[in-house]
Amino acid sequence: MDNIILNAVIALSGIGVTAAVVLYFVAQKFKVIEDPRIDVVEAILPGANCGGCGFAGCRAFAEAIVAAGNLDNLNCPVGGNTAMAEIAKVLGLEAEEKEPLIAVLRCNGSLTNAKPKVKYDGPLTCAFAHNLYSGESGCPFGCLGLGDCVDSCKFDALYMDKATGLPVVIQDNCVACNACVKACPRGIFELRPKGKKDRRIYVGCINEEKGAPAKKNCEVACIGCGKCVKECQFDAITLINNLAYIDPYKCKLCRKCALVCPTNSIHELNFPPRKEKLVEKVDAPTEPAPVATEG
Amino acid sequence: MSAQAFGARGTGSFPRGIHPAQAKHHSAAAALEVLPPPARVEIPLLQHLGAPATAAVKPRDPVAWGTVLGVASGFVSASVHSPLGGKVVRLGVTTLPNGRHVPTVAVAAEGEQVAGQALWEALYGGPWPTAGLDELTPEAIGAVVREAGLVGQGGAAFPTHVKLTPNPAKPVDTVLVNGCECEPFLTADDRLMREAPAPIVAGALLAARAAGARQVVIGVEDNKPEAVAALRAAAEGTGVVVQSVRTKYPQGGERQLVLSVVGRIVPTGGLPLDVGVVVVNVGTAAAIAAAVLRGRPLTHRVVAVTGPGVVRPANLLVPIGVSYREVLDFCGGLRPEAVRVLSGGPMMGLAVGDLATPVTKGTSGITVLTAREVRKAAETACVRCGRCGEACPLGLVPTRLALASRHRDWALARRYHIQACIECGCCAYVCPAAIPLTQLIRMGKAMLPKE
C-alpha cells in the first residue's frame, strides 16, 4: 500500500522535473523580446480602445509608435496633446502640437425644420433605413434620427434630443475619436477644430440638391445661393454641388456669412450675443427685399 | 424562321424557394383597361439601371406622343419619351420609391390625345407578323430598341439594348421570355399574355433575331393556364416554345428561370449571357415588337393595381409618368383600412411614401395592403433552425450573411458570397425569429467596400 503512494509521488515528481527542464529550454529558444517601451507608452494612453487613432486598440497603437520611431501621422485624439507630449518625452521624440477636434452635426433637419411626411416602421437603425428610403422628411442627405451615432459613441458624448429628433454632441465629452463619423451612413458628422474659446462656424447641411428641391424638404437647407461665398473676405467658403462649405482653417470667425444666409443654415456656436444693430438683421432673414447689400 | 425548337432541358423547377400565398384573385379576372389620358405627367429621367438620361427639351417646348424628352447619356442608359401630346411645363425633381431623388420632365396635355381603344390598338392590337422578320438586320433591331428607350419591365429596368447587343465572346443560343410573374398579387403580365399574346411572340422572335439566338422559349408559371393557352395559339407555327413551369417563388428570377427551362446554371457573379441565354420580360417583348414593327417608343406600360386595400382592383395600361394617386383614383381610391402602398409586389416591392410618385418603366404593379398583411412580429434571436438556408434559391446562408452585415464583417460577407444575393425575400419570409434577413443583406451589399 505504501509502495503505491510512494511510486506515484516519485513518478509524478520525475515527470514534473523533466517537463520543467524541457519547458525552460523551449522558453529560452522561443523567447520573444518585446520592447519594454511599448508597456510604458500603453500606460500613458487612455486605454479606451476606441480605435480613434486608426489602430485596433491602445496596445496596437503603442506598438505602432515604438516601431515607427517618430510621431508623424500618429495621434491619439482622446489623450490629446498632453498624452502625445508625454509619449514624446518617454521616447525622446518631438510631438507636434495638434489643434483639438470635435464632432459637429451638419444637419438641422429637426422635426420642426424638416417635417416628417411618412412614417417609418422598419428596423430602427440608420444604416438600415438609409438603404430603404430617403428619410421621414424626404431629404436624402439629412439625419434619419435613429441614433447609430449615439450607439457608436463610447464616451457618452452624444444623445438623442427627443424634441428635435437630432443627436446632440456634448462638447466636454467628445474626444473626436471618429466613431460617429464612421457610423453615420450619410456622413453627416465632421471633425472640425474646436476653435478659439470653443467658437465654431459651420454649414449645418450637406444637401447637394438645387435650392428648390432642397428647400421643399427642409426649411433650413443650404440652397447653394452663394451669398456667403461673396460675403466672406477670407476665401474660406467654397460652393461645390450647390452646397457651401466653410474651411475651418481659413475661417476667421467673423460671422458675416451667418448674417447673409437666407435659410439660416450656417450655425455659430458659443459666440456672445450680437450687438443690437446686427440682431435686427438676423430677426428678418427671410425678407426677400434686402438684395442690395452687396452693391 | 430560324428559331428551331431543339427542346428545353430544364425540369420546370429549381431547388429550394418558397410557396407564399399567391393572392392573385384580387385582380386576375379584371380585363385590361386603358387609363384615360391624365392632364399632366411627370417623367423621371432615370427609370433604369445606369446613367440618367439628359433632358432634351426646355419648358414650354411643344411635344407630341413619342417625342424624345431625355436622351440616353451612355451605353448603359435609356432615353425617355413623352406619352402625351402637349407642352413641357417644367424640369423638376421627384422621389422614386427607392428614395432616390431624380430629375424629371413634367408634361401637360394639350389638345386631342390618342386614348382608349385607339391607344390599345396602336400598341397591342391588330395583326402582328411572325414571318419575314429575318429581313431586319440585328443591328437595325438593336438600334430601334435603343432609341425607343426600352428597359426590362420586370422590375430591375435594365436597358434592353445592352442585353440584345451580340457579344462575340459570349454567343447566345436561346431567348427566354419571362412570363412567370411569381410575385404574389401581381397580374399585369398574366393579363397581357392572355389579351395580347401576338406582340409578345413577335417581340420574342425579334429579340432572338437581334441576339442571334436559335431557340425561343416563353416560360410561364403553371398557375396561368389561360395565358399558356393564348400564347400557344399565337405561337402556332412560329417555332416559339411555350413552356409551363412550376408555380414557386422566385420562379421569375432570371437565374431560377434559366435553370428551370433550359437546365443551365448561371455562374455566381455572372449573367444568363454567360450560359448563352438572354432573358426578357413578356412586357418587354411586346414593347420590342411595338418599337420595331410600329415605331412606338416605350411610353405606356401595363400595371396591376391590386390588393385588399384598393376599392376596384384592375389591370391598367397607363402612361409612364402618371402619379400613383391618379392611377389609384381611377380604381376607386383606397379603402379606409388601407395602410401601405407598395411599388411592386409584397416580396420585393418598396413602400411608397408619397402618392405623387410617378409610375416608371419598371413599375409592374401597385399593391395596397391593409393592417392584416403588414402586421409584423418583434425580432428575436436566431434559433439556428436553418430554414433560411433551405429557402434560399441560390443556396446561400442568409443567417451568416445577415450577421456579417450587421457587424460590418466584410471579409465574412465576401466569403459567403453576399453579392450573389438577389434580394428575393425568401429568407425573411420563412424566418421564425422575424429577423429582417433580406434587408440586412441588402444593407450589407450597399455598404460593402469596393475591392
Interface residues (C-beta under 8 A of the other chain):
Chain A: K117 V118 D121 G122 P123 A127 F128 H130 N131 L132 Y133 S134 G135 G138 P140 P185 E209 K210 A212 P213
Chain B: G92 V93 T95 P97 N98 G99 R100 H101 L350 A351 G353 D354 K376 E379 P436 Q439 L440 R442 M443 A446 M447
